[in-house]
Amino acid sequence: MQDEADNASPGRGRGPRIAMIAGEASGDILGGGLVRSLKARFPDASFEGIGGPTMLEQGFESHVPMERLSVMGLVEVLGRLFELLGVRKRLAERWIADPPDVFVGIDAPDFNLGLERKLKEVGIPTVHYCSPSVWAWRQGRVEKIHRSVDLMLTLFPFEARFYEEHNVPVRFVGHPLADTIPMDSWQEKARAELGLDAGARIVALLPGSRGAEIKYLGRTFFDTARWCLQREPGLQFLLPAANETRRAQLETIMAEVAPDLPIRILDGQSRLAMAASDVVLLASGTATLEAMLLKRPMVIAYRVNFITFLLAKLLVKSAFISLPNNLAGRELAPEILQHDATPEKLGAAVMERLQNRGLVEQLSEDYRNIHDRLRRNASESAADAVAELLRERRGLTPLPQAADPA
């Protein structure tokens, strides 16, 4: 451990020692961009903790394979609880005994916030990158966050406003997807890649990437496609399947209720399918952000177990369930929920966006304005914030240039 301790000492002229934990693929992407940008400011920095392949490509040292943290579902978490608590305890002991210059927890709030609190209590600066949805539900968590982090980095401006109201130090850094998705439409290119007619009328169907989502929405989306096709017989449909299991699930439902419909199932390629479409019908989730950044008119559906829905209504404090509407502060995309999510209501909303050119043009402008606000060069902005904290708390000065090292 002595070499690592030496590396953390600014008096020896070496770069900072930066600890990070990312718990899943999306966090690994954020972490990879942050490591790359920090290396441009601190070429001799070392990075360690838990990360995935994107972070490892940047020279990150992962003490535990990231997939050990990638657990979804209450039952699965309970089955691995002692292992996860053991990992967190060992890392806390390691870093308290041999402190890094800063710790960055990337998403995974249930794992990271507790660790951040322990590290902050012993004087290690802590950053949390990518806010939990505390603005939407379980708002009491903000007190725990206040005790745990020295700086919160948010992807969305409304999150930053929430933390400012609760006196939590915060920096809005923008969203990496807004940096990578072009501002202008690439519908023509997407259609060419998929071998589609440039003049075709296309609806993308995205009932979700999880089995439960498809269970609740798959059949309804097929029925909605049939309803729309009866009103515009030339329509075509694209249906991205997240993996082989989801493809088999979708093919089973389609064979039963819609074997005759012009629906093309794709292996992945959800972004390409949305870019190629005229309208997107999709389940509420992160795909709504991509659809917005692609400037696609969308109709959002949401259906879950009835008890889960009732609990969500009691707990969720935000006016909308989707990111595009929360970002706009008003309804740009219809949110058709639970028992209202019928083929007739979903189909009517889809057809309105297929037929109303003025509405589509206005939506495209609204989405473009939001895209522009989110396009902040997120990795660079996040690295600037971490570098500023390192300068204030550790006396470490980054290189003056802030060019993208990619």
Disulfide bonds with the S-S distance in Angstrom:
none
